[in-house]
Amino acid sequence: MATESTKTTQTTTEKSPADEPADEAVAAEETPARPADGLRGKEAADAHADNADADNAADADDNADDAYDGDGDDEAGLDAQDRAAGRRSDWAGGAFAVVSAGLGLASLTGTSFSEMLRERKSLLGQIKSNAQGSGGSAADQVNALYGAPWHTAAVVNGIFAVLALVVGGLLLATLSGRPEARGWVKAVALGGVVLGLIGLVVAGGMYFDLFAAQPEVPSAGQ
């Protein structure tokens, strides 16, 4: 009996080392792969960090876009105000330029006002000549009926010419410091100045009888 127990114990002892590798393999299969889980967790954390960085970058871009849009709106508002002010100045400058050109043209062609004053002066001369009767000389009658009315029209035309020069000259002086002013405004103002200058020369020639001498009545002996 003692011999059989000893053999059984030896057999059990001999089988135990052989069975250990199999047990370790089973335990390895049942144990979860902790290193792999650690790698996956790290990758997830990195992905989360990348997503957070992307979100922050997107927020920064949105903020930058909002800021840019705000600056653009401000600049658009300033541009609109500048354009409105420019249009108002163009309207005013254009109006004065047209007035200058009209005055210059009136100084050359005459106006109904100058014609009315000329006829009035001629009528006064007739009344004066009739009142004097035969006491007045022929030269005085010619001057009263022709010379005085002619000179009156010359004076009125000269006044219109001076006004054209003043308005056009002041407008050109104002627009000279504004390169953004419309070209047609400057052109019309310059035209008014030129017409006013020509009208002033013509009015001076009329007043001093440079273009046509005053008629003279021949003496009785001629």
Contacts in CASP RR format, 6 or more apart in sequence:
PFRMAT RR
TARGET T0000
AUTHOR 0000-0000-0000
METHOD contacts of the structure
MODEL  1
MATESTKTTQTTTEKSPADEPADEAVAAEETPARPADGLRGKEAADAHAD
NADADNAADADDNADDAYDGDGDDEAGLDAQDRAAGRRSDWAGGAFAVVS
AGLGLASLTGTSFSEMLRERKSLLGQIKSNAQGSGGSAADQVNALYGAPW
HTAAVVNGIFAVLALVVGGLLLATLSGRPEARGWVKAVALGGVVLGLIGL
VVAGGMYFDLFAAQPEVPSAGQ
86 180 0 8 1.000
89 178 0 8 1.000
89 181 0 8 1.000
90 181 0 8 1.000
90 182 0 8 1.000
90 185 0 8 1.000
93 171 0 8 1.000
93 175 0 8 1.000
93 181 0 8 1.000
93 185 0 8 1.000
93 189 0 8 1.000
94 182 0 8 1.000
94 184 0 8 1.000
94 185 0 8 1.000
94 188 0 8 1.000
94 189 0 8 1.000
96 167 0 8 1.000
96 168 0 8 1.000
96 171 0 8 1.000
96 189 0 8 1.000
97 168 0 8 1.000
97 171 0 8 1.000
97 185 0 8 1.000
97 186 0 8 1.000
97 188 0 8 1.000
97 189 0 8 1.000
97 192 0 8 1.000
98 188 0 8 1.000
99 167 0 8 1.000
100 164 0 8 1.000
100 167 0 8 1.000
100 168 0 8 1.000
100 169 0 8 1.000
100 171 0 8 1.000
100 188 0 8 1.000
100 189 0 8 1.000
100 191 0 8 1.000
100 192 0 8 1.000
100 193 0 8 1.000
101 164 0 8 1.000
101 188 0 8 1.000
101 189 0 8 1.000
101 191 0 8 1.000
101 192 0 8 1.000
101 195 0 8 1.000
102 164 0 8 1.000
102 192 0 8 1.000
102 195 0 8 1.000
103 160 0 8 1.000
103 161 0 8 1.000
103 163 0 8 1.000
103 164 0 8 1.000
103 167 0 8 1.000
103 192 0 8 1.000
103 195 0 8 1.000
103 196 0 8 1.000
104 160 0 8 1.000
104 161 0 8 1.000
104 164 0 8 1.000
104 192 0 8 1.000
104 195 0 8 1.000
104 196 0 8 1.000
104 198 0 8 1.000
104 199 0 8 1.000
105 192 0 8 1.000
105 195 0 8 1.000
106 157 0 8 1.000
106 160 0 8 1.000
106 164 0 8 1.000
107 157 0 8 1.000
107 158 0 8 1.000
107 160 0 8 1.000
107 161 0 8 1.000
107 164 0 8 1.000
107 195 0 8 1.000
107 196 0 8 1.000
107 198 0 8 1.000
107 199 0 8 1.000
107 200 0 8 1.000
107 202 0 8 1.000
107 203 0 8 1.000
108 157 0 8 1.000
108 195 0 8 1.000
108 196 0 8 1.000
108 198 0 8 1.000
108 199 0 8 1.000
108 202 0 8 1.000
110 153 0 8 1.000
110 156 0 8 1.000
110 157 0 8 1.000
110 160 0 8 1.000
111 156 0 8 1.000
111 157 0 8 1.000
111 160 0 8 1.000
113 156 0 8 1.000
114 152 0 8 1.000
114 153 0 8 1.000
114 156 0 8 1.000
114 157 0 8 1.000
114 160 0 8 1.000
115 153 0 8 1.000
117 152 0 8 1.000
117 153 0 8 1.000
117 156 0 8 1.000
118 149 0 8 1.000
118 150 0 8 1.000
118 152 0 8 1.000
118 153 0 8 1.000
119 149 0 8 1.000
121 148 0 8 1.000
121 149 0 8 1.000
121 152 0 8 1.000
122 145 0 8 1.000
122 146 0 8 1.000
122 148 0 8 1.000
122 149 0 8 1.000
124 144 0 8 1.000
124 148 0 8 1.000
125 144 0 8 1.000
125 145 0 8 1.000
125 148 0 8 1.000
126 144 0 8 1.000
126 145 0 8 1.000
128 144 0 8 1.000
129 136 0 8 1.000
129 140 0 8 1.000
129 141 0 8 1.000
129 144 0 8 1.000
129 145 0 8 1.000
132 140 0 8 1.000
138 217 0 8 1.000
139 216 0 8 1.000
139 217 0 8 1.000
141 217 0 8 1.000
142 214 0 8 1.000
142 215 0 8 1.000
142 216 0 8 1.000
142 217 0 8 1.000
143 214 0 8 1.000
146 214 0 8 1.000
146 215 0 8 1.000
147 214 0 8 1.000
150 206 0 8 1.000
150 214 0 8 1.000
151 206 0 8 1.000
151 207 0 8 1.000
153 206 0 8 1.000
154 203 0 8 1.000
154 204 0 8 1.000
154 205 0 8 1.000
154 206 0 8 1.000
154 207 0 8 1.000
155 203 0 8 1.000
155 207 0 8 1.000
157 199 0 8 1.000
157 202 0 8 1.000
157 203 0 8 1.000
157 206 0 8 1.000
158 199 0 8 1.000
158 200 0 8 1.000
158 203 0 8 1.000
158 204 0 8 1.000
160 196 0 8 1.000
160 199 0 8 1.000
161 196 0 8 1.000
161 197 0 8 1.000
161 198 0 8 1.000
161 199 0 8 1.000
161 200 0 8 1.000
161 202 0 8 1.000
161 203 0 8 1.000
162 196 0 8 1.000
162 200 0 8 1.000
164 192 0 8 1.000
164 193 0 8 1.000
164 195 0 8 1.000
164 196 0 8 1.000
164 199 0 8 1.000
165 193 0 8 1.000
165 196 0 8 1.000
165 197 0 8 1.000
165 200 0 8 1.000
167 192 0 8 1.000
168 189 0 8 1.000
168 190 0 8 1.000
168 192 0 8 1.000
168 193 0 8 1.000
169 189 0 8 1.000
169 193 0 8 1.000
171 185 0 8 1.000
171 189 0 8 1.000
172 186 0 8 1.000
172 189 0 8 1.000
172 190 0 8 1.000
172 193 0 8 1.000
175 181 0 8 1.000
175 185 0 8 1.000
175 186 0 8 1.000
175 189 0 8 1.000
204 210 0 8 1.000
205 211 0 8 1.000
END
